[in-house]
Amino acid sequence: QDIGWEWIHATIFMVVLFLLTMIYVMIQASGRPRFQWHTILARHSSKMFSWTSIWGFAASLLPGTLIRLLNLMHCPFATHRILIWGCNIRKHIGLLSLYFLFLHVCLMLLLFGGEYFGFMMRKGAMDWTGEASMLTAVLSTSLFIITGIASLPSVGQAMNKAQFMIVFGPVVWLALSFGLAHVMLIGVPSWTATPRSPYTWTRGMPPVTLMSSIFPLLVLFIKVVQVCMSWFVAIRNKVAENFGGPSIYASSGLFVPDDEV
């Protein structure tokens, strides 16, 4: 027996994603004033792990959301093989993303202090953005751990549909939202600061926090559009039932109940 093509494809996807983040971080970080290469081993690798993790989680949620949105629009691309492929490996990508999150958390616990993260301190204590960032980080990590546990076959098979829909619906989307909030609370002040800091906009490249936020923001936007369209269809059908007008029926599509997430 082999490990299955899903694990192989998910592993390749995550390794490629990590390599891309590593290249970006190394090029940008190496241009900082007084840069020392040994900081790549821990300080900057933590950024690579964080970026890989949040993009992996976002990628795991995107295929099902797109399929539901395209079904609502009666679009034939809802059954495109790329989306089906993404749905088949999304749980594997999610679990691998959880591993990268674990690496990030471990390094942050070891490195956190004034030497590396003094920008979050005011007179020896964190300011409100630092406090809020740490809170959202803890909330996000705890919720992602719950989804990871629920992904285990022994646990998932014991869950009923309602439990499944809660964990892989509101819980996982809250986890991604809190994770994104954690990154943005740390990064937004440096995005808009004038003049631009040579430590964040090194070589003219956007900060890692900005780059790592773009894709999750896009996925959350698509989710909001999908939810709004679902509500519109539900309301339109309810009105049609009451007044005898035409109804809109969107196919539930593939991968029920997974596509509800």
Stockholm file with secondary structure:
# STOCKHOLM 1.0

chainA/1-261         QDIGWEWIHATIFMVVLFLLTMIYVMIQASGRPRFQWHTILARHSSKMFSWTSIWGFAASLLPGTLIRLLNLMHCPFATHRILIWGCNIRKHIGLLSLYFLFLHVCLMLLLFGGEYFGFMMRKGAMDWTGEASMLTAVLSTSLFIITGIASLPSVGQAMNKAQFMIVFGPVVWLALSFGLAHVMLIGVPSWTATPRSPYTWTRGMPPVTLMSSIFPLLVLFIKVVQVCMSWFVAIRNKVAENFGGPSIYASSGLFVPDDEV
#=GR chainA/1-261 SS CCCCHHHHHHHHHHHHHHHHHHHHHHHHHTTSTTCCGGGGGTHHHHHHHHHHHHHHHHHHHHHHHHHHHHHHTTCGGGGCHHHHHHHHHHHHHHHHHHHHHHHHHHHHHHHCSHHHHGGGEETTEECHHHHHHHHHHHHHHHHHHHHHHHTSHHHHTTCCHHHHHHIIIIIHHHHHHHHHHHHHHHHHHHHHCSSCCTTTSGGGCCCHHHHHHHHHHHHHHHHHHHHHHHHHHHHHHHHHHHHCCCCCCCCCCSSTTGGGC
#=GC SS_cons         CCCCHHHHHHHHHHHHHHHHHHHHHHHHHTTSTTCCGGGGGTHHHHHHHHHHHHHHHHHHHHHHHHHHHHHHTTCGGGGCHHHHHHHHHHHHHHHHHHHHHHHHHHHHHHHCSHHHHGGGEETTEECHHHHHHHHHHHHHHHHHHHHHHHTSHHHHTTCCHHHHHHIIIIIHHHHHHHHHHHHHHHHHHHHHCSSCCTTTSGGGCCCHHHHHHHHHHHHHHHHHHHHHHHHHHHHHHHHHHHHCCCCCCCCCCSSTTGGGC
//
